[in-house]
Amino acid sequence: MLELLRGMRHKSLSVDADTPITDVRYVVVDTELTGLDEKKDSIVSIGAVRMAGGNINIGATFSRLVKPGTELSAASVVIHGITPSEVIKKPDIDPVLSEFFDFCGDSVIVGHFISIDLAFINREMKRIADRPASNPAIDTFGVHEWLRKRAVSYDCPSFPHAGYKLYDIAKCFGIEVSGAHQALMDAFITAQLFQQFLPMLVDAGVCSIGELLKIGNPFKGGERFRTSGEIVNF
């Protein structure tokens, strides 16, 4: 399985920039972490769901617990509810990442503050394959901010002031959220949010994936963790 990741060092994924955003294959991703320090903390869970344009494929999901390379802190256990006993016999990150990228294929990766997830994923990718993940990525928070600043929709009364947290924005759009953070559930919530954003983007004149990748670029504007001090994402 790890040969898939090592083979990625010779593979560069791209998407036709003119492809309509409603025709693109997406994989919506969330991770749970032992903390937010990308140099010392680790991934403890990965969850993902596939989308074909605006259609969420609830039958095509990915959910894995990972034996982390660093200890689970009490603070992180409170957030995601994953205890040391649940992961002690789980596989480490290498085979899980291989399965994950096999699941992703050449899809565009989507996530809320996806730069955080990618920082941890790419640290491991560089160790295994000498390069970061090749899949293009879209940050739903960046898309939300682009729409908010243009007041594209007023279907959500608090849209201009919904904040930055996934759950707050999701509730604003009538998406049900409950319980502790869980990677697959958060990926599904993010997918529902992205599903609502797509027609709003088309109405705003953003019709191609090339345009959307610019708007949702997770690394634009410099510091990717510019608000991580306020985000509870692990």
CYANA upper distance limits for C-alpha pairs under 8 A (distance plus 0.5 A):
  1 MET  CA      5 LEU  CA      8.18
  1 MET  CA     95 PRO  CA      7.11
  1 MET  CA     98 SER  CA      6.51
  1 MET  CA     99 GLU  CA      7.97
  2 LEU  CA      6 ARG  CA      6.86
  2 LEU  CA     94 ASP  CA      7.52
  2 LEU  CA     95 PRO  CA      6.81
  2 LEU  CA     98 SER  CA      6.27
  3 GLU  CA      7 GLY  CA      6.29
  4 LEU  CA      8 MET  CA      6.97
  4 LEU  CA     98 SER  CA      6.82
  4 LEU  CA    102 ASP  CA      8.16
  5 LEU  CA      9 ARG  CA      7.94
  5 LEU  CA     97 LEU  CA      8.36
  5 LEU  CA     98 SER  CA      6.33
  5 LEU  CA    101 PHE  CA      8.27
  5 LEU  CA    125 MET  CA      8.03
  5 LEU  CA    128 ILE  CA      7.50
  5 LEU  CA    129 ALA  CA      6.38
  6 ARG  CA    128 ILE  CA      7.03
  6 ARG  CA    129 ALA  CA      5.06
  6 ARG  CA    130 ASP  CA      8.49
  7 GLY  CA     11 LYS  CA      7.43
  7 GLY  CA    129 ALA  CA      7.92
  8 MET  CA     12 SER  CA      8.00
  8 MET  CA    129 ALA  CA      7.21
  8 MET  CA    131 ARG  CA      8.45
  8 MET  CA    133 ALA  CA      8.46
  8 MET  CA    134 SER  CA      8.28
  9 ARG  CA    129 ALA  CA      6.04
  9 ARG  CA    130 ASP  CA      6.92
  9 ARG  CA    131 ARG  CA      6.40
 11 LYS  CA    134 SER  CA      8.04
 12 SER  CA    134 SER  CA      6.26
 13 LEU  CA    106 ASP  CA      6.88
 13 LEU  CA    134 SER  CA      5.85
 13 LEU  CA    135 ASN  CA      6.25
 13 LEU  CA    136 PRO  CA      8.07
 14 SER  CA    106 ASP  CA      8.22
 14 SER  CA    134 SER  CA      8.38
 14 SER  CA    135 ASN  CA      7.61
 14 SER  CA    136 PRO  CA      7.47
 15 VAL  CA     19 THR  CA      8.24
 15 VAL  CA    136 PRO  CA      8.34
 15 VAL  CA    209 ILE  CA      8.43
 16 ASP  CA    209 ILE  CA      8.16
 16 ASP  CA    210 GLY  CA      8.02
 17 ALA  CA    208 SER  CA      6.92
 17 ALA  CA    209 ILE  CA      5.91
 17 ALA  CA    210 GLY  CA      4.54
 17 ALA  CA    211 GLU  CA      8.03
 18 ASP  CA    208 SER  CA      5.67
 18 ASP  CA    209 ILE  CA      6.86
 18 ASP  CA    210 GLY  CA      6.74
 19 THR  CA     23 ASP  CA      7.19
 19 THR  CA     24 VAL  CA      7.38
 19 THR  CA    208 SER  CA      5.88
 19 THR  CA    209 ILE  CA      6.22
 19 THR  CA    210 GLY  CA      8.14
 20 PRO  CA     24 VAL  CA      7.30
 20 PRO  CA    207 CYS  CA      6.02
 20 PRO  CA    208 SER  CA      4.90
 20 PRO  CA    209 ILE  CA      6.46
 21 ILE  CA     53 GLY  CA      6.87
 21 ILE  CA    198 LEU  CA      7.87
 21 ILE  CA    207 CYS  CA      6.34
 21 ILE  CA    208 SER  CA      5.70
 21 ILE  CA    209 ILE  CA      5.45
 21 ILE  CA    212 LEU  CA      7.98
 22 THR  CA     52 ALA  CA      8.03
 22 THR  CA     53 GLY  CA      4.54
 22 THR  CA     54 GLY  CA      6.50
 22 THR  CA    198 LEU  CA      7.85
 23 ASP  CA     52 ALA  CA      7.15
 23 ASP  CA     53 GLY  CA      5.33
 24 VAL  CA     52 ALA  CA      6.64
 24 VAL  CA     53 GLY  CA      5.65
 24 VAL  CA    107 SER  CA      8.17
 24 VAL  CA    108 VAL  CA      8.15
 24 VAL  CA    209 ILE  CA      7.91
 25 ARG  CA     50 ARG  CA      7.94
 25 ARG  CA     51 MET  CA      6.38
 25 ARG  CA     52 ALA  CA      5.19
 25 ARG  CA     53 GLY  CA      6.51
 25 ARG  CA    107 SER  CA      5.62
 25 ARG  CA    108 VAL  CA      6.88
 26 TYR  CA     50 ARG  CA      6.33
 26 TYR  CA     51 MET  CA      5.47
 26 TYR  CA     52 ALA  CA      6.80
 26 TYR  CA     53 GLY  CA      7.67
 26 TYR  CA    107 SER  CA      5.46
 26 TYR  CA    108 VAL  CA      5.18
 26 TYR  CA    109 ILE  CA      6.32
 26 TYR  CA    110 VAL  CA      7.22
 27 VAL  CA     48 ALA  CA      6.89
 27 VAL  CA     49 VAL  CA      6.14
 27 VAL  CA     50 ARG  CA      4.98
 27 VAL  CA     51 MET  CA      6.54
 27 VAL  CA    104 CYS  CA      6.64
 27 VAL  CA    107 SER  CA      6.55
 27 VAL  CA    108 VAL  CA      6.65
 27 VAL  CA    109 ILE  CA      5.48
 27 VAL  CA    110 VAL  CA      6.55
 28 VAL  CA     48 ALA  CA      5.83
 28 VAL  CA     49 VAL  CA      5.87
 28 VAL  CA     50 ARG  CA      6.81
 28 VAL  CA     51 MET  CA      7.92
 28 VAL  CA    109 ILE  CA      6.36
 28 VAL  CA    110 VAL  CA      5.04
 28 VAL  CA    111 GLY  CA      6.12
 28 VAL  CA    187 ALA  CA      6.18
 28 VAL  CA    188 PHE  CA      7.95
 28 VAL  CA    190 THR  CA      7.49
 28 VAL  CA    191 ALA  CA      6.41
 29 VAL  CA     46 ILE  CA      7.84
 29 VAL  CA     47 GLY  CA      6.32
 29 VAL  CA     48 ALA  CA      4.86
 29 VAL  CA     49 VAL  CA      7.36
 29 VAL  CA    109 ILE  CA      7.37
 29 VAL  CA    110 VAL  CA      6.58
 29 VAL  CA    111 GLY  CA      5.80
 29 VAL  CA    114 ILE  CA      8.35
 29 VAL  CA    183 ALA  CA      8.28
 29 VAL  CA    184 LEU  CA      8.25
 29 VAL  CA    187 ALA  CA      5.64
 30 ASP  CA     46 ILE  CA      6.52
 30 ASP  CA     47 GLY  CA      5.89
 30 ASP  CA     48 ALA  CA      6.88
 30 ASP  CA    111 GLY  CA      6.84
 30 ASP  CA    112 HIS  CA      8.21
 30 ASP  CA    114 ILE  CA      8.21
 30 ASP  CA    117 ASP  CA      7.34
 30 ASP  CA    183 ALA  CA      5.57
 30 ASP  CA    184 LEU  CA      7.27
 30 ASP  CA    186 ASP  CA      6.79
 30 ASP  CA    187 ALA  CA      5.61
 31 THR  CA     43 ILE  CA      7.21
 31 THR  CA     44 VAL  CA      7.94
 31 THR  CA     45 SER  CA      5.99
 31 THR  CA     46 ILE  CA      5.01
 31 THR  CA     47 GLY  CA      6.74
 31 THR  CA    117 ASP  CA      6.53
 31 THR  CA    183 ALA  CA      5.76
 31 THR  CA    234 PHE  CA      7.85
 32 GLU  CA     43 ILE  CA      6.52
 32 GLU  CA     44 VAL  CA      6.06
 32 GLU  CA     45 SER  CA      5.49
 32 GLU  CA     46 ILE  CA      7.07
 32 GLU  CA     80 HIS  CA      7.36
 32 GLU  CA    181 HIS  CA      8.35
 32 GLU  CA    182 GLN  CA      7.61
 32 GLU  CA    183 ALA  CA      6.40
 32 GLU  CA    233 ASN  CA      7.65
 32 GLU  CA    234 PHE  CA      5.24
 33 LEU  CA     41 ASP  CA      7.50
 33 LEU  CA     42 SER  CA      6.11
 33 LEU  CA     43 ILE  CA      5.02
 33 LEU  CA     44 VAL  CA      5.74
 33 LEU  CA     45 SER  CA      7.51
 33 LEU  CA     76 SER  CA      7.72
 33 LEU  CA    233 ASN  CA      8.26
 33 LEU  CA    234 PHE  CA      4.95
 34 THR  CA     41 ASP  CA      5.97
 34 THR  CA     42 SER  CA      5.97
 34 THR  CA     43 ILE  CA      6.99
 34 THR  CA     44 VAL  CA      7.07
 34 THR  CA     68 PRO  CA      8.13
 34 THR  CA     70 THR  CA      7.67
 34 THR  CA     71 GLU  CA      7.50
 34 THR  CA     72 LEU  CA      5.65
 34 THR  CA     73 SER  CA      6.84
 34 THR  CA     76 SER  CA      6.14
 34 THR  CA    234 PHE  CA      6.91
 35 GLY  CA     41 ASP  CA      5.87
 35 GLY  CA     42 SER  CA      7.64
 35 GLY  CA     73 SER  CA      8.18
 35 GLY  CA     76 SER  CA      6.87
 35 GLY  CA    234 PHE  CA      6.26
 36 LEU  CA     41 ASP  CA      7.00
 36 LEU  CA    116 ILE  CA      8.37
 36 LEU  CA    228 SER  CA      8.30
 36 LEU  CA    233 ASN  CA      8.35
 36 LEU  CA    234 PHE  CA      7.29
 37 ASP  CA     41 ASP  CA      5.82
 38 GLU  CA     42 SER  CA      7.87
 38 GLU  CA    119 ALA  CA      7.00
 38 GLU  CA    120 PHE  CA      6.31
 38 GLU  CA    123 ARG  CA      8.36
 40 LYS  CA     70 THR  CA      7.69
 41 ASP  CA     69 GLY  CA      8.08
 41 ASP  CA     70 THR  CA      6.48
 42 SER  CA     68 PRO  CA      6.00
 42 SER  CA     69 GLY  CA      6.31
 42 SER  CA     70 THR  CA      6.46
 42 SER  CA    120 PHE  CA      7.48
 43 ILE  CA     66 VAL  CA      7.34
 43 ILE  CA     68 PRO  CA      6.42
 43 ILE  CA     69 GLY  CA      8.46
 43 ILE  CA     93 ILE  CA      7.96
 43 ILE  CA    120 PHE  CA      7.40
 43 ILE  CA    121 ILE  CA      8.47
 44 VAL  CA     65 LEU  CA      6.41
 44 VAL  CA     66 VAL  CA      5.20
 44 VAL  CA     67 LYS  CA      6.74
 44 VAL  CA     68 PRO  CA      5.76
 44 VAL  CA     87 VAL  CA      8.28
 45 SER  CA     63 SER  CA      7.94
 45 SER  CA     64 ARG  CA      6.16
 45 SER  CA     65 LEU  CA      4.93
 45 SER  CA     66 VAL  CA      5.94
 45 SER  CA    183 ALA  CA      6.86
 46 ILE  CA     62 PHE  CA      8.03
 46 ILE  CA     63 SER  CA      6.29
 46 ILE  CA     64 ARG  CA      5.99
 46 ILE  CA     65 LEU  CA      7.21
 46 ILE  CA     66 VAL  CA      8.36
 46 ILE  CA    183 ALA  CA      6.21
 46 ILE  CA    184 LEU  CA      7.62
 47 GLY  CA     61 THR  CA      7.98
 47 GLY  CA     62 PHE  CA      5.88
 47 GLY  CA     63 SER  CA      4.93
 47 GLY  CA     64 ARG  CA      7.11
 47 GLY  CA    183 ALA  CA      5.04
 47 GLY  CA    184 LEU  CA      4.42
 47 GLY  CA    185 MET  CA      8.08
 47 GLY  CA    186 ASP  CA      8.39
 47 GLY  CA    187 ALA  CA      6.73
 48 ALA  CA     61 THR  CA      6.12
 48 ALA  CA     62 PHE  CA      5.42
 48 ALA  CA     63 SER  CA      7.06
 48 ALA  CA    183 ALA  CA      8.02
 48 ALA  CA    184 LEU  CA      6.18
 48 ALA  CA    187 ALA  CA      6.06
 48 ALA  CA    188 PHE  CA      7.96
 49 VAL  CA     56 ILE  CA      7.94
 49 VAL  CA     57 ASN  CA      7.37
 49 VAL  CA     58 ILE  CA      7.34
 49 VAL  CA     60 ALA  CA      6.45
 49 VAL  CA     61 THR  CA      4.88
 49 VAL  CA     62 PHE  CA      6.79
 49 VAL  CA    184 LEU  CA      7.96
 49 VAL  CA    187 ALA  CA      7.07
 49 VAL  CA    188 PHE  CA      7.01
 49 VAL  CA    191 ALA  CA      8.06
 50 ARG  CA     56 ILE  CA      6.79
 50 ARG  CA     57 ASN  CA      6.02
 50 ARG  CA     58 ILE  CA      8.03
 50 ARG  CA     60 ALA  CA      6.29
 50 ARG  CA     61 THR  CA      7.01
 51 MET  CA     55 ASN  CA      5.91
 51 MET  CA     56 ILE  CA      4.98
 51 MET  CA     57 ASN  CA      6.08
 51 MET  CA    191 ALA  CA      8.17
 52 ALA  CA     56 ILE  CA      7.16
 52 ALA  CA     57 ASN  CA      7.89
 54 GLY  CA    194 PHE  CA      8.38
 54 GLY  CA    195 GLN  CA      5.55
 54 GLY  CA    198 LEU  CA      7.22
 55 ASN  CA    195 GLN  CA      7.73
 56 ILE  CA    191 ALA  CA      7.47
 56 ILE  CA    192 GLN  CA      8.15
 56 ILE  CA    195 GLN  CA      8.24
 57 ASN  CA     61 THR  CA      8.25
 61 THR  CA    184 LEU  CA      8.29
 62 PHE  CA    100 PHE  CA      7.76
 62 PHE  CA    103 PHE  CA      7.86
 62 PHE  CA    184 LEU  CA      7.80
 63 SER  CA    183 ALA  CA      7.97
 63 SER  CA    184 LEU  CA      6.49
 64 ARG  CA     96 VAL  CA      7.57
 65 LEU  CA     87 VAL  CA      6.98
 65 LEU  CA     90 LYS  CA      7.00
 65 LEU  CA     91 PRO  CA      8.31
 66 VAL  CA     87 VAL  CA      6.63
 66 VAL  CA     90 LYS  CA      6.06
 66 VAL  CA     91 PRO  CA      6.16
 66 VAL  CA     92 ASP  CA      5.97
 66 VAL  CA     93 ILE  CA      6.44
 66 VAL  CA     96 VAL  CA      7.75
 67 LYS  CA     87 VAL  CA      5.46
 67 LYS  CA     88 ILE  CA      6.33
 67 LYS  CA     89 LYS  CA      7.46
 67 LYS  CA     90 LYS  CA      5.62
 67 LYS  CA     91 PRO  CA      6.13
 67 LYS  CA     92 ASP  CA      5.32
 67 LYS  CA     93 ILE  CA      7.53
 68 PRO  CA     72 LEU  CA      8.19
 68 PRO  CA     87 VAL  CA      8.13
 68 PRO  CA     92 ASP  CA      7.02
 68 PRO  CA     93 ILE  CA      7.77
 69 GLY  CA     92 ASP  CA      8.10
 71 GLU  CA     84 PRO  CA      8.43
 72 LEU  CA     76 SER  CA      7.03
 72 LEU  CA     77 VAL  CA      7.29
 72 LEU  CA     83 THR  CA      7.87
 72 LEU  CA     84 PRO  CA      7.02
 73 SER  CA     77 VAL  CA      6.84
 74 ALA  CA     78 VAL  CA      6.82
 75 ALA  CA     79 ILE  CA      7.14
 76 SER  CA     80 HIS  CA      6.82
 76 SER  CA     81 GLY  CA      8.16
 76 SER  CA    234 PHE  CA      6.69
 77 VAL  CA     81 GLY  CA      5.24
 77 VAL  CA     82 ILE  CA      5.96
 77 VAL  CA     83 THR  CA      6.55
 79 ILE  CA    180 ALA  CA      6.74
 79 ILE  CA    181 HIS  CA      6.65
 79 ILE  CA    232 VAL  CA      8.30
 79 ILE  CA    234 PHE  CA      7.23
 80 HIS  CA    180 ALA  CA      6.09
 80 HIS  CA    181 HIS  CA      5.18
 80 HIS  CA    182 GLN  CA      6.34
 80 HIS  CA    234 PHE  CA      7.35
 81 GLY  CA    180 ALA  CA      7.24
 81 GLY  CA    181 HIS  CA      8.07
 81 GLY  CA    182 GLN  CA      8.47
 82 ILE  CA     86 GLU  CA      7.09
 82 ILE  CA     87 VAL  CA      8.28
 83 THR  CA     87 VAL  CA      7.55
 84 PRO  CA     88 ILE  CA      6.47
 85 SER  CA     89 LYS  CA      8.48
 86 GLU  CA     90 LYS  CA      8.22
 91 PRO  CA     95 PRO  CA      7.52
 91 PRO  CA     96 VAL  CA      7.58
 92 ASP  CA     96 VAL  CA      7.48
 93 ILE  CA     97 LEU  CA      6.44
 93 ILE  CA    124 GLU  CA      8.34
 94 ASP  CA     98 SER  CA      6.93
 94 ASP  CA    124 GLU  CA      8.24
 94 ASP  CA    128 ILE  CA      8.11
 95 PRO  CA     99 GLU  CA      6.80
 96 VAL  CA    100 PHE  CA      6.57
 97 LEU  CA    101 PHE  CA      6.62
 97 LEU  CA    121 ILE  CA      8.45
 98 SER  CA    102 ASP  CA      6.71
 99 GLU  CA    103 PHE  CA      6.69
100 PHE  CA    104 CYS  CA      6.75
101 PHE  CA    105 GLY  CA      6.47
104 CYS  CA    109 ILE  CA      8.24
106 ASP  CA    135 ASN  CA      6.88
107 SER  CA    135 ASN  CA      7.19
107 SER  CA    136 PRO  CA      8.32
108 VAL  CA    135 ASN  CA      6.29
108 VAL  CA    136 PRO  CA      5.64
108 VAL  CA    137 ALA  CA      6.14
108 VAL  CA    138 ILE  CA      7.91
109 ILE  CA    135 ASN  CA      6.90
109 ILE  CA    136 PRO  CA      6.69
109 ILE  CA    137 ALA  CA      5.09
109 ILE  CA    138 ILE  CA      6.78
110 VAL  CA    114 ILE  CA      7.35
110 VAL  CA    137 ALA  CA      6.16
110 VAL  CA    138 ILE  CA      5.26
110 VAL  CA    139 ASP  CA      6.51
110 VAL  CA    140 THR  CA      7.44
111 GLY  CA    137 ALA  CA      8.48
111 GLY  CA    138 ILE  CA      7.07
111 GLY  CA    139 ASP  CA      5.87
111 GLY  CA    140 THR  CA      6.37
111 GLY  CA    187 ALA  CA      7.74
111 GLY  CA    190 THR  CA      7.08
112 HIS  CA    139 ASP  CA      5.95
112 HIS  CA    140 THR  CA      5.42
112 HIS  CA    141 PHE  CA      6.08
112 HIS  CA    166 LEU  CA      7.18
112 HIS  CA    190 THR  CA      7.12
113 PHE  CA    117 ASP  CA      8.03
113 PHE  CA    139 ASP  CA      6.13
113 PHE  CA    140 THR  CA      7.45
113 PHE  CA    141 PHE  CA      6.58
113 PHE  CA    142 GLY  CA      8.45
113 PHE  CA    218 PRO  CA      7.55
114 ILE  CA    118 LEU  CA      6.54
114 ILE  CA    137 ALA  CA      8.22
114 ILE  CA    138 ILE  CA      7.76
114 ILE  CA    139 ASP  CA      5.95
114 ILE  CA    140 THR  CA      8.40
114 ILE  CA    218 PRO  CA      6.94
115 SER  CA    119 ALA  CA      6.45
115 SER  CA    139 ASP  CA      7.95
115 SER  CA    218 PRO  CA      5.91
115 SER  CA    219 PHE  CA      7.11
115 SER  CA    224 ARG  CA      6.71
115 SER  CA    225 PHE  CA      8.31
116 ILE  CA    120 PHE  CA      7.33
116 ILE  CA    224 ARG  CA      7.97
116 ILE  CA    225 PHE  CA      7.66
117 ASP  CA    121 ILE  CA      6.72
118 LEU  CA    122 ASN  CA      6.06
119 ALA  CA    123 ARG  CA      6.65
120 PHE  CA    124 GLU  CA      7.12
121 ILE  CA    125 MET  CA      6.67
121 ILE  CA    132 PRO  CA      8.44
121 ILE  CA    133 ALA  CA      8.24
122 ASN  CA    126 LYS  CA      6.41
122 ASN  CA    131 ARG  CA      8.03
122 ASN  CA    132 PRO  CA      5.20
122 ASN  CA    133 ALA  CA      6.57
123 ARG  CA    127 ARG  CA      6.97
123 ARG  CA    132 PRO  CA      7.87
124 GLU  CA    128 ILE  CA      6.68
125 MET  CA    129 ALA  CA      5.95
125 MET  CA    130 ASP  CA      7.15
125 MET  CA    131 ARG  CA      6.53
125 MET  CA    132 PRO  CA      5.84
125 MET  CA    133 ALA  CA      7.09
126 LYS  CA    130 ASP  CA      4.63
126 LYS  CA    131 ARG  CA      4.97
126 LYS  CA    132 PRO  CA      6.00
127 ARG  CA    131 ARG  CA      8.34
136 PRO  CA    213 LEU  CA      8.08
137 ALA  CA    213 LEU  CA      7.58
137 ALA  CA    216 GLY  CA      8.14
137 ALA  CA    217 ASN  CA      7.29
137 ALA  CA    218 PRO  CA      7.44
138 ILE  CA    142 GLY  CA      8.45
138 ILE  CA    143 VAL  CA      8.50
138 ILE  CA    212 LEU  CA      8.25
138 ILE  CA    213 LEU  CA      6.55
138 ILE  CA    216 GLY  CA      5.10
138 ILE  CA    217 ASN  CA      6.09
138 ILE  CA    218 PRO  CA      6.57
139 ASP  CA    143 VAL  CA      6.99
139 ASP  CA    216 GLY  CA      5.40
139 ASP  CA    217 ASN  CA      6.74
139 ASP  CA    218 PRO  CA      5.56
140 THR  CA    144 HIS  CA      6.47
140 THR  CA    190 THR  CA      8.09
140 THR  CA    193 LEU  CA      8.46
140 THR  CA    194 PHE  CA      7.10
140 THR  CA    216 GLY  CA      7.10
141 PHE  CA    145 GLU  CA      6.64
141 PHE  CA    164 TYR  CA      7.27
141 PHE  CA    216 GLY  CA      8.28
142 GLY  CA    146 TRP  CA      6.73
142 GLY  CA    215 ILE  CA      7.23
142 GLY  CA    216 GLY  CA      5.55
142 GLY  CA    217 ASN  CA      7.67
142 GLY  CA    218 PRO  CA      7.54
143 VAL  CA    147 LEU  CA      6.76
143 VAL  CA    197 PHE  CA      8.27
143 VAL  CA    215 ILE  CA      6.63
143 VAL  CA    216 GLY  CA      5.67
144 HIS  CA    148 ARG  CA      6.42
144 HIS  CA    197 PHE  CA      8.18
145 GLU  CA    149 LYS  CA      6.53
146 TRP  CA    150 ARG  CA      7.05
146 TRP  CA    215 ILE  CA      7.48
147 LEU  CA    151 ALA  CA      6.57
147 LEU  CA    152 VAL  CA      6.01
147 LEU  CA    153 SER  CA      8.22
147 LEU  CA    200 MET  CA      8.43
147 LEU  CA    201 LEU  CA      8.09
148 ARG  CA    152 VAL  CA      7.12
148 ARG  CA    153 SER  CA      8.43
148 ARG  CA    159 PHE  CA      7.16
148 ARG  CA    160 PRO  CA      5.94
149 LYS  CA    160 PRO  CA      7.96
151 ALA  CA    160 PRO  CA      7.51
152 VAL  CA    200 MET  CA      7.35
152 VAL  CA    204 ALA  CA      7.32
153 SER  CA    159 PHE  CA      8.18
153 SER  CA    200 MET  CA      7.61
154 TYR  CA    159 PHE  CA      7.21
155 ASP  CA    159 PHE  CA      8.40
155 ASP  CA    173 PHE  CA      8.31
156 CYS  CA    172 CYS  CA      6.31
156 CYS  CA    173 PHE  CA      6.25
157 PRO  CA    172 CYS  CA      8.09
158 SER  CA    162 ALA  CA      6.06
158 SER  CA    172 CYS  CA      6.96
159 PHE  CA    169 ILE  CA      8.30
159 PHE  CA    172 CYS  CA      7.17
162 ALA  CA    168 ASP  CA      6.75
162 ALA  CA    169 ILE  CA      5.89
162 ALA  CA    172 CYS  CA      7.07
163 GLY  CA    168 ASP  CA      7.22
163 GLY  CA    169 ILE  CA      7.19
164 TYR  CA    168 ASP  CA      7.76
164 TYR  CA    169 ILE  CA      7.36
165 LYS  CA    169 ILE  CA      6.82
165 LYS  CA    231 ILE  CA      7.65
166 LEU  CA    170 ALA  CA      6.47
166 LEU  CA    190 THR  CA      7.78
167 TYR  CA    171 LYS  CA      6.54
167 TYR  CA    177 VAL  CA      7.05
168 ASP  CA    172 CYS  CA      6.78
169 ILE  CA    173 PHE  CA      7.12
170 ALA  CA    174 GLY  CA      6.95
170 ALA  CA    175 ILE  CA      5.57
170 ALA  CA    176 GLU  CA      7.83
170 ALA  CA    177 VAL  CA      8.02
170 ALA  CA    189 ILE  CA      7.56
170 ALA  CA    190 THR  CA      8.24
170 ALA  CA    193 LEU  CA      6.70
171 LYS  CA    175 ILE  CA      5.68
171 LYS  CA    176 GLU  CA      6.91
171 LYS  CA    177 VAL  CA      7.58
173 PHE  CA    193 LEU  CA      7.98
175 ILE  CA    189 ILE  CA      7.63
175 ILE  CA    192 GLN  CA      7.74
175 ILE  CA    193 LEU  CA      8.04
176 GLU  CA    189 ILE  CA      8.40
177 VAL  CA    189 ILE  CA      7.89
181 HIS  CA    185 MET  CA      8.04
181 HIS  CA    186 ASP  CA      7.15
181 HIS  CA    234 PHE  CA      8.46
182 GLN  CA    186 ASP  CA      6.41
183 ALA  CA    187 ALA  CA      6.58
184 LEU  CA    188 PHE  CA      6.69
185 MET  CA    189 ILE  CA      6.71
186 ASP  CA    190 THR  CA      6.58
187 ALA  CA    191 ALA  CA      6.58
188 PHE  CA    192 GLN  CA      6.78
189 ILE  CA    193 LEU  CA      6.84
190 THR  CA    194 PHE  CA      6.60
191 ALA  CA    195 GLN  CA      6.44
192 GLN  CA    196 GLN  CA      6.96
193 LEU  CA    197 PHE  CA      6.85
194 PHE  CA    198 LEU  CA      6.79
195 GLN  CA    199 PRO  CA      8.28
196 GLN  CA    200 MET  CA      7.52
197 PHE  CA    201 LEU  CA      6.58
198 LEU  CA    202 VAL  CA      6.87
199 PRO  CA    203 ASP  CA      6.66
200 MET  CA    204 ALA  CA      6.74
201 LEU  CA    205 GLY  CA      6.86
201 LEU  CA    206 VAL  CA      5.60
201 LEU  CA    207 CYS  CA      7.57
202 VAL  CA    206 VAL  CA      5.46
202 VAL  CA    207 CYS  CA      5.65
206 VAL  CA    211 GLU  CA      6.62
206 VAL  CA    212 LEU  CA      7.01
207 CYS  CA    211 GLU  CA      7.63
207 CYS  CA    212 LEU  CA      8.15
208 SER  CA    212 LEU  CA      6.95
209 ILE  CA    213 LEU  CA      6.44
210 GLY  CA    214 LYS  CA      7.08
211 GLU  CA    215 ILE  CA      6.99
212 LEU  CA    216 GLY  CA      6.42
213 LEU  CA    217 ASN  CA      6.05
218 PRO  CA    224 ARG  CA      7.77
219 PHE  CA    223 GLU  CA      7.99
219 PHE  CA    224 ARG  CA      6.19
220 LYS  CA    224 ARG  CA      8.16
225 PHE  CA    229 GLY  CA      8.19
227 THR  CA    231 ILE  CA      6.96
228 SER  CA    232 VAL  CA      8.15
